[in-house]
Amino acid sequence: MPVITSVEVEDVRFPTSLTAAGSDAMNKDGDYSAAYVVLRTDGLDTAGAPLAGFGLTFTIGRGNDIVAAAAIQQARALVGLEVAEIAADMGGLYRLLTSDSQLRWLGPEKGVVHLSLAAVLNAAWDLVARFAGKPLWRLLADLTPEELVDVADLRYLSDALTRTEAIEILRKAEPTKADRIAELEATGYPVYTMSAGWLGYSDEKLRRLCQEAVDDGYGHVKLKVGADLAEDVRRLGIARDVIGPDRKLMIDANQVWDVEEAITWVAALAQFNPHWIEEPTSPDDVLGHARIRRAVAPIGVATGEHCHNRVMFKQFLQAEAIDFLQLDTGRLASLNEIIAVLLLAAKFGVPVCPHAGGVGLCEMVQHVSVLDFVAVTGDLTDRVTEFVDHLHEHFTDPCVVAKHPAGAGAGYVLPTKPGYSTEMFPASVAEFRFPDGSYWASRTPAESGASGLTPRAPR
C-alpha cells in the first residue's frame, strides 16, 4: 500500500500588483500568493502515474513564507502514514493534525497556523481523492450521511447543530443526489464575476470588462468599494449602466468601515440597488454585522472570507448577522471544517456563496459548492459562487466556466478529474517560487520585498 514518503512546501507568489488585479480599499497592491504543499508517496494513482497530493492556502504576498514555515511543521506528521489508512479515516487525520498542543497554542484555530493547516489538509484531501480515482466533490458526495458527518468537526457547535440534526439534513438530500448531479452536468454551478470590479482599474477598463461579463452570460457582477464615496458612485453608475437593471450588482468594502460609517456609505449607494454589501466592517465583529444588516435591509450582508473558523460562523448565524455566508477554502481547516459550516448554514437557512478571489480558490471552491448542492441542501436558491478569471493557467486541472445552453447563464463546469484541482505546473512553481524562482531572482530586493526566509522543505 502507498505510504507518504516526503513533504514539499513552497512559497509561490505571482506579481498581480503590477496590473492592479486584486486591488481593493484595504489591499491596494497585493501579490497573489500560495503556500503550496506537496505530499509525495511511493505508490501510483489509478492512471498509473506517481501518486501525490497537492494543496494550498492563499495569501497576498509578504508573510507567505511564514505560513509555509508553519505548514512544514504540521505536514511532517504525515510522513510514514499509509494512504489507505488516511483515506479510511479523514476525520482522524484532521484530529491528528489539530491535536499538537504546542502548535495549537499559536492559534488556536485562527491566523497563520490555521491557514497553514488548510494547505496541509487540502493536500491530504487531494491525495485521497486521487487515490480513489474521483474528483473530490464526488468522493464526498458518495459517502453516507453518517460517514460525511464523521468527517466534519462538530466540536463547540452542539448548541447550534447536533450530530443527529446534521445526519438528518444529509438524509433528506440523499435520495435525489443523482438528479442534482445530472442537473449540474447540464447547466453548471451558478457563478458571479469579480474580474471587472477591482478598485485600481480605470473607468474604461471597468466598462469594457462589465460588457464582457454581460456577453459571457453572467447574471451577477461584483465591484470593490470603500476608498472614496464619490468614486464609488461614479463607478457603480458605470457598472449599472452597462449591466442593466435586471442583473445583480454586488459591492465589497473589504472591512474598511466602522459600523455607522458602513450604514451611511451603503445608504448612499442604495440608488444602484446592490444585491449585497460584502465585508462592511471588521470580519470579527459579529454584533456589528448584525447592526448593519438591520439598518441596510433589504440590501443583504455577506461575509466570511476572513472568518477564522466554524465557531465564528456559528455566532454569525445565531446572531442573524448575515444574509450570505462566504466561507473560504484557504481560511478554514479544509473539508473537515467546511462540511461543518455547510451543515450549520443549512440548519439556519442561509445560502453559502463561497469566496474565491485568490490563487487556486476557484479551483477548490467549485468542489465545495457542488457538494453543498448535491449532498447537503439540494437547493440553488440565492446561491452563486465567485469566479475571478486569472492565474488558472498555472494549474494542471483549472476550473472552467462556460455559458451553458441549458442553464440560466455562466456556470462552473462540473469537475471530472481525480483530486481537488490543486496541482500547479512544476514550471509555474519554478518561475514564481519566492525568492529564488526565475521571476523573483531577476528582481532587485526592493522590487521583490524579499525577506530572506526560504521555508522550502524537508524533501
N, C-alpha and C positions, 0 to 999 in steps of 0.2 A: 504493500500500500504506500502511496506517495507520502513523503514527510517534508515539512518545511525545513529547508537546509540553510537559508540565509535571508537577510533583510537588507534592502537598499532604501535609503531615504535621500531625496534630492530637493534642493531649494530651487524652484523653477520660477522665473519672473519674465513677464512679457512687457515691453515698453509702451503700454497703452497711453501713458501720459503725453506722448508725443502727438497724439491725434485728438486728445480730449475725450476719447471713448472711456466711459465710466465716470465722467465728471458730474458732480452734484454739489449742493450747497455746503455739505460738510467735508466732502472728499474731492478736492479740486484737481489733483494731479496723481491719481493712483496708477501704479504699475500692477496690472492684474497678475496674481501670483498663485502658486500652488506648492504646498508641502506635499511631496509626491512619494508614496510608499510602494515598494515592490516586494512581494513575498515570493521567493523562489522555492521550488520543490525539486525532488529527484524523479518526478513522475511525468506522465504525458496526459494531455487533455483528451476529450472524446474525438478530436480530429487528428490525434497523433502528434500534436505539437507540444513543446515543453510546457508543462503546467505551471502557471504563476498567477498571482493575484495582484491587481493594481488598484490603488486607492489614493485619494487626495482630500485636502481641505483647501479652502480659498482664503487668501488674504490680499492686500493691495500694495505689497512692497516691503518696506523696511519692517523688520521683525519676523518676516517669514522664516528666517534662519533659526529663530528661537523656537518656533513651532516645530520645525524639522528636527531640532535637537531633542525636544520633548518626545516626538514620535519615535526616535531611536530608542529612548529609554523604555517606552511602552512595547514596541514591537519585538524587542529582544526576547520577551516571554514566550513568543510563538515558535521560536526556533526549536526544532526537535519534535514538534507535535505532528501527529498523523492527520492528514486532511480529512479522511473518512470520519475520524472521531470528532473533529471540529464541526463537520457538516451535520453530524447527528445531534449536536447539542450547541447551537449557536447562542442560545441563552446562557449556557455555561461558560462559553468563551467570553461573552460580554462580562459576566460576573468575575471571571479571572482577571480581566484587564482593568476592571473598576475596583478591585479589592486591594490594590497596592496602597497601603495606608500612607506611605511616605510621599508617593506621587499625588495621591488624592488630596493631601494637605495643601498642595499648591493651588487647588481649585476652590472648594470641591465642586465638580460638575459645572465649571464655568471657565472662561478665559483660555489661556494657552493650552492647559492640559486637556481641556475638553475639545478644542479644535484639533489637537494632535491625535486624540483618541478617535475622533471622527475619521481621520485619514487612515489610521491603522485598521479600524473596524471596516471601513469601506473597502479596503484591500482584502480583508478576510471574506467579506460577503461576495466580492467579485471572484475570489478564489473558489469558494464552494459552489457558486453558480456555474463557473467554467467546469469544475469537477463533475457537476451533474449534467452538463451539456445543455443548460437552459438559460434564457435571459432571466435576470434577477426577478423581475416582476412575476414571471411565470413560476419560478421556483417557489416564491412565497404564496402566490395565488393557489398553487396546488396543495398547500398544507391544509390540514383540517383546522376548524376553529380552535380546538384545544392546542394543536401544535403551534399555531400562529400566536396565540396568547402566551404560550410558554416562551416564545422568543422575546416578547415585549417586556420592558422594565416597568412594572406597575407599582414599584415602591413609592410611598408617600402620596399615592393617588386614591386610596380607598375611600376617603371622604367625598370623592367626586365620581369615582369609577371603580367598581369592584370587579374581580375576576369573572364572577358569574355574569355580570352585565356585559362585560367585554365579549364573552363567548356567545351570548345571546345576540349581540349586534352582528357578529360574524355568521352565526347560524341563519339569521334572517336573509343574509345576502347569498348564502351558499348555493341554493338550488338553481339560481339563474346566472351563475358566473359565465357559463358558455355563451349565453345570449349577449352579454355585455362585451365579451371578447370579440365576438363577431361584429358587434356594432363599432368597436374601435378599429377593427381591421378595415371597415368600410369608410369611416368618417375621420379617424384620427382623434386625438385628445385635444380639446379646445385650448388655444394659446392666445396670449396677447404679446405685443411687441414693445420693448423698451428701446429699441435701436434708434428711434427717431429723436428721443427726448433728452439726451444728455445736455447738461447745462452749458457746456463750453461750445456747443455748436452754433454756427451763425443762423440768422433767420432764413437765409436762402437754403442752407442745408436742412434745417428743420422742415421747411415747406416741401422740399424735394423728398425727404425720407417719409414724411406723412403721406404724400401722394403714392409713394411706392408701397407703403403699408396698405392703403386702400386698394391698390391694384392687385396686391398679393392676397387679398381676401381677409385681412384682419378686421375683426369687429371691435377690438379693444386696442387702444394706444395709450401709453403712459409717458408723462413728462415729469422731469425734475423741476422743483420749485423751491423757494425759500431764501434766495440770496437777496433779491430786490423785488418789491411788490410791483412796481411799475413795469419792470422787465417781465415778470410773470404774467401780468395782464396782457402785455403785447404778445408774448409767445403763445399763451393759451388761445388768444384770439386767432393767431395764425393757424394753430392746430385745428381748432374747431371749424374754421373756415374751410380747411382742406378736407377734413374727415366727415363734415356734415353733422346734422343734428341727431342722427339716429345711432351712430356708433358711440361706444362708451369711451370716455376720456378719463383717465385716472391721473392723480398727481401724487408726487412723492417728495417729502421735505427732508428725508434723511436726518431726523432727530434735531433739527436746528432751533426749534422754537420752545419757549416756555409755554405752559398750558394756556394762559389767557391770550398770549400772542398768537398761538395756533388758532384759537377760536376766532379772533379778529381777522387774521390773514385768510383763513378759509372762507369766512363770510364775504370777503372782498372778491374771492374767486368763484363764488357760488353762481355768478352770472353765466359761467361756462358749463354748468351742470356736470361737475365732476362726479364720477361713479364712486370713487373713494379717495380719501386722503391717507397716504401711507406714511408711517413713522412720523407723526406730527410732533412728538416730543421725546424725551428720554425713553429708550427702549425698556428701562427698568421701572418706569412709573406706571404701575397698573391703575391706580386710582386717578392719575392724571388723564390717562386714555379714557377712562370711564366718564370723566367730566367732559372731555372733548366730544366724546360720542353723543352724549345727551345734547350738547349745545349745537352741533353741526348737522344733526339729522335733518333731512333724510340722506345727506351725504354719508356714506359709510366710512368707518375707520378700519384700517388694515395695518397689521404689524406682525413681526415675528422673525425677521431675518437676523436680528441681534438678540433674540430671546434665548437665554442661556440653556434652558433645559425644560423637561416636561413639567416640572413643578411650577415654573413661571407661567407656562401655558395654562396649567390648571387654574391659576389665580386670575389670569386674564379672562378665562371663560366663566369662572364663578362670579367675578365682579361685573359681568356683562359689559366688558370694556372694548370689545372688538366685534366687527361685523364679518371680517375676513381674516383667516389665520394663515400666516405666511411663514411656515417652517422652512428651515434651510438645511440642506443635506450635508453641509460642511460645518455647521454650528452645533447641531445636535449629535449625539453619540451614535451615529449611523442608524441602521434599520431597527435595532432593538429599542431605541428611544423614539424614533419616528413612528413606529407602529403604535406605541402607547399614545402619542399625540394624535394620530389619526383616529384612534378609538375615543379619546376624550372629545375631540371635535364632533364626532358622530353622535356621541351621547348628548352634547349640548346643542346640536343642530346648527353648527357654524361651518360654513364651507371652507375647505382648505384650498388656498390658491398659492402654491409654494413660490418662494423667492428663487430666482435662478440667474441673477445678473453677475456671473463671475466665471472664472475658468473651470470648466468641467461640470458646473452646476446644472446646466441644461441637460447634459448627458445623463446625470444621475436622476434629476427630478422627474424626468419622463417616466421612469420606473415607479416612482413613488405615487405619482398621480394616477397612473394606470392601476396600481394596486388598490388605491383608495376607492376608485370607481368599481373595479371588478369584484373585490373581496370584502370591502368594508361598508360603503354607503349605498352603492348601486344607483347613485344619483349624480347628475351633472348640473343640476340647478345652481346658478350663480358661481359655478366653478370654472376657472380659467387659469392656466399656468403660464408663467413668464417665459419669454424667449428673447434672447439677445443674440444677434447674428454676428458674432465674431469669435475667433480663436478655435472654432470647431475643426479647422484644418489640421490641428495638432493631434487629433485623436484618431485611433485606428477604426473606431466604430462610432462616428459622430452622429449626434441626433439629426433627424431630418424633419423639417416642417414643410408641409405641402398643402395646397388648396385642393381639398378632396371634392370630386364631383358630387358625391353622395352626402357631403357634410354641409354645415351652415357656413363654413369659412375655413381659415387656415387651422391646421392641427398637427400635433406631433404624430408622426408615423410610428406605429407600434414597433418597438424594438424586437428583433428576432434573433440576434446573435447571442451566444452564451456570455454571461457576465453582467457587469454593472455599467458597461460602456465607458470605462475609466482609464483604459490604456492609452498612453501617449506614444507617439512615434519616437524611437530612440534618437533620431536625428533632431527632433524638436527639443528633447531634453538636452542633448549635447550642445545645441546652439544657445539655449536660453537658461541653462543652469547657471546659478549665481554663486560666486562672482567670476568663475573660471570658464564658463561656456564661451563659445566663439563670439557671440554677440557682445556679451558684457566685458570680455577680456580686451576687446578693441576700444572700449570706452575709458576715459580718464576716471580716476576715483571720484572727482566732483560730479561727473555725469552719471555715474552708476550708484553713488551713495553707498559705496562698499563699506561693510562693517568689519571685514577681515575674518569673520567666522565662516567656517565651511563644514557644517554638520552632515557629512555625506553618508557615512555608512559604518556598520560592521558588515563586511561582504562575506 
